[in-house]
Amino acid sequence: MINFQQNHFELFGLPQRYHLDLTLMERAYRSIQSRVHPDRFVHASDAERRASMQSATQVNEAYRTLKSPLARARYLLALQSVDVADESNTAMPAEFLLQQMQWRESVEEAANQPEALAELGERLALEMKDRYAELERRLDGERDYALAAESVRKLMFLERLREEIGDALERADA
């Protein structure tokens, strides 16, 4: 089975950093999953089947966490004992909040216009790409975890906005 004391990066034999080789992670995931999958323990004892299930669950959770850029950043910050405090710390720079209001107004104005919503989605994707690059720089390069936590909070806003655009697109296409 797996060592439950390992963090997600150690579990997959990956460096503890934001930028990951996703191909290596995928390969490690499949290798570990093939060893601990409950189907391999059908004829084993109850304890072995239970251990297999727990291991498979932890491997799946680690994979989901590291595969998602935002979840991976939050996990890295947690490993550094940095609480993103997304529920209690919603303070954002005024410029960022103004930008969010403008984005939301643009989404409302384009509500029934699939082309305009798609264009907003493309602009947002570019903005998010820049924000994720900034996050990577703060985590891997500068190791400025306080600013990285702020970047995570901003990206959480942007991810919600992307969902709103997607929902609006679905309604406009219906």
C-alpha positions in Angstrom: 0.0 0.0 0.0 1.0 3.6 0.1 2.7 5.7 2.8 0.0 8.0 4.2 2.7 10.2 5.7 3.8 11.4 2.2 2.5 14.6 0.8 1.0 14.5 -2.7 4.2 15.4 -4.4 6.2 12.8 -2.6 3.5 10.2 -3.4 4.1 10.7 -7.1 7.9 11.3 -6.8 7.6 14.9 -8.1 9.4 18.0 -6.9 7.4 20.2 -4.5 6.8 23.1 -6.8 3.9 24.7 -8.7 5.2 23.9 -12.2 4.8 20.2 -12.8 5.5 17.8 -15.6 2.0 16.6 -16.0 3.1 13.7 -18.2 5.3 12.4 -15.4 2.5 12.9 -12.9 0.1 11.0 -15.1 2.5 8.1 -15.5 3.2 7.9 -11.7 -0.5 8.1 -11.0 -1.3 5.2 -13.3 1.6 3.1 -11.9 0.5 3.6 -8.3 -3.2 3.2 -9.1 -2.5 -0.1 -10.8 -0.8 -1.4 -7.6 -3.4 -0.3 -5.1 -6.6 -0.5 -7.1 -9.3 -2.4 -5.2 -9.9 -4.8 -8.2 -6.5 -6.3 -7.4 -7.6 -7.2 -3.9 -11.0 -8.9 -4.6 -9.8 -12.1 -3.0 -7.7 -10.5 -0.2 -8.6 -10.2 3.5 -11.1 -7.5 4.6 -8.2 -5.5 6.1 -6.2 -5.6 2.8 -9.3 -4.6 0.8 -9.9 -1.7 3.2 -6.3 -0.6 2.9 -6.5 -0.8 -0.9 -9.6 1.3 -0.9 -8.0 3.9 1.4 -4.9 4.0 -0.7 -6.8 4.3 -4.0 -8.8 7.1 -2.5 -5.7 9.0 -1.4 -4.0 8.5 -4.7 -7.1 9.8 -6.5 -7.3 12.8 -4.2 -3.7 13.6 -4.7 -4.0 13.3 -8.5 -7.1 15.7 -8.6 -5.3 18.2 -6.3 -2.1 18.3 -8.3 -3.8 18.2 -11.7 -5.8 21.4 -11.0 -3.5 24.5 -11.1 -5.6 26.3 -8.5 -5.9 23.4 -6.1 -2.2 22.6 -6.6 -1.3 26.2 -5.6 -3.6 26.1 -2.5 -2.0 22.7 -1.5 1.5 24.1 -1.9 0.6 27.1 0.2 -0.9 24.8 2.9 2.3 22.8 2.9 4.0 26.1 3.7 1.5 26.7 6.5 -0.1 29.6 4.5 -3.8 29.8 4.8 -5.3 31.3 1.7 -8.2 32.5 3.9 -10.5 32.7 1.0 -13.6 32.7 3.2 -12.4 35.4 5.6 -10.0 37.4 3.6 -11.9 38.8 0.7 -10.0 42.1 0.7 -8.7 42.8 -2.8 -6.9 45.8 -4.3 -9.5 48.4 -5.5 -8.2 48.1 -9.1 -8.9 44.4 -9.1 -12.4 44.8 -7.7 -13.1 47.5 -10.2 -12.0 45.2 -13.0 -14.3 42.4 -11.6 -17.3 44.8 -11.7 -16.5 45.7 -15.3 -16.2 42.0 -16.3 -19.5 41.2 -14.6 -21.2 44.2 -16.3 -19.9 43.0 -19.6 -21.3 39.5 -19.0 -24.7 41.0 -18.2 -24.7 43.2 -21.3 -23.7 40.2 -23.5 -26.2 37.9 -21.8 -28.1 36.9 -25.0 -25.2 37.3 -27.4 -23.2 34.1 -27.8 -20.5 35.7 -29.9 -20.0 38.5 -27.4 -19.9 36.0 -24.5 -17.4 33.9 -26.4 -15.2 36.9 -27.0 -15.4 37.8 -23.2 -14.4 34.2 -22.5 -11.4 34.5 -24.7 -10.3 37.8 -23.1 -10.8 36.3 -19.6 -8.7 33.2 -20.7 -5.8 35.5 -21.6 -6.2 37.4 -18.3 -6.2 34.1 -16.4 -3.1 32.9 -18.3 -1.2 36.0 -17.1 -2.5 35.5 -13.5 -1.4 31.8 -13.5 2.0 32.8 -14.8 2.2 35.4 -12.0 1.2 32.7 -9.5 3.9 30.3 -10.8 6.5 33.1 -10.5 5.5 33.9 -6.9 5.5 30.2 -5.8 8.4 28.8 -7.7 10.6 31.8 -8.3 10.2 34.3 -5.6 8.7 32.0 -3.0 6.6 34.9 -1.9 3.8 32.9 -0.3 1.8 35.9 0.9 1.6 37.3 -2.6 0.9 33.9 -4.0 -2.1 33.5 -1.6 -3.4 36.9 -2.9 -2.9 35.5 -6.5 -4.9 32.4 -5.6 -7.8 34.6 -4.2 -7.8 36.6 -7.4 -7.8 33.5 -9.5 -10.7 32.1 -7.5 -12.7 35.3 -8.5 -11.7 34.8 -12.1 -12.6 31.1 -12.1 -16.1 32.0 -10.8 -16.3 34.6 -13.5 -15.4 32.0 -16.1 -18.2 29.7 -14.8 -20.6 32.7 -15.1 -19.6 33.2 -18.7 -20.1 29.5 -19.4 -23.5 29.5 -17.7 -24.5 32.6 -19.7 -23.3 30.9 -22.9 -25.4 27.9 -22.2 -28.5 30.0 -21.5 -27.9 32.0 -24.7 -27.5 28.9 -26.8 -30.7 27.3 -25.3 
